[in-house]
Amino acid sequence: MADNKNLRSPQDASRIAMSEDYEVEYWTDKFGVSRDRLQAAVDAVGNGAAAVEKHLKG
């Protein structure tokens, strides 16, 4: 099933889809970071939300 882009939160909250603007907006708001910082974290640890959160807090 395709993501409903009218929803504010992602369909799969365990992964961060940097190619989807609505998901990037959700995750940058959730973690309180810029898009660039979120992208750097995804590049460093992959797109798993738990790993990105741990990386950003560590």
Helices and strands as residue ranges (DSSP letters): H 21-31, H 35-45, H 49-57
